[in-house]
């Protein structure tokens, strides 16, 4: 039996990332899969620490960057839509008052 915080501590030690143990277990599994893939490609053993750094550089950071960009666009789009809606709402209520 693995102690409750094993994966959380392992992930933090390898990458500096902080996560709950279940999420950390999933991320550590991803790192181990990359380790196996890279070891097979290089035809030599690769440490989990080296695999973790590759995982950070090749997978984690680019994914986080794409998410930030997507969320930034979504936030910008949402606030433009909100501004348009509030402007339209003001015009509509203005028209109602004028015609009534």
N, C-alpha and C positions, 0 to 999 in steps of 0.2 A: 504494500500500500504506500502510495506517495503522499507526503504530507500536504496539507491543504494549500500552502503558498509556494510549493515547489516551482511550478511553471512561472508564476509571477516573478519570483526571485531570479530564476534562470533567464527569463526574457530581459529583465532589468539589467542583470549582470552582462549579458551579451550585447544589448543594444542601447541601454539607457532608457528604454520605453517603460512606462508605467501602465499596467493593465490589471484587470481582475484576473483571477486564476483561470477561469474557463476561457476567456478571450486569450490570455497568455498561452494556454495550452494549444489553441488553434494556431497562433502565430509561431510558436516553437515548432509545431508540426510542419508548417510551411517552410521554416528555415531548414529543418531536417530533410525535407523533400528536395530543396535546392542543394543541400550538401550532397545527397546521393546522386543527383543529376550531374553536378559539377565534378564529383569524384569519378563518375563513369566517363564523362567527356575528357577529363584530364588523365584518365587511367592511373590515378593515384589517390591516396587518402587525403581528405581535406578536413581540417578541424572545424568544429561547430562554430568557433569564434570567427574564423575566416568566412565561413558560409553566412553567418549573421551579418557581417559587414557588407558582403556582396548583396544579401537580401535587402538591407537598408538602402544601399545605393541603387540597385537595379529595379527593385519592386516597390518597397514601402514609400520612399521619398517621392518618386515620380507619381505614384498613385495619390498621395496626399496633395501634391502640387496640382494635379488635374482636378481633384475634388475642390480645392480652394478656388481654382479658376472657375469651375462650374458653379459653385455656390456664390461666388462673386457676381457672375453674370445673372444668376437667378435672383440674387438680392437686388441688383441694379434693375432688372426687368420688373420685379415685383414692386419696387418703389416707384418706377416710372408708371406702371399700371395703376398703382394706388394714387399717384398724383393726378393722372388722367381721370380716374374715377371721381376723385374729389372735386376736380375742376368741372367735370361734366355734371356732377351732382349739384354744384353751386349754380351752374347755368340753368339746369332744369328747375331748381327750386326758384330761381329768379324769374323764369318764364311763368311758372305757376302763379307766383305772386302778382306779376304784371297782368296776366290774363284774367285774374280772378277778381 
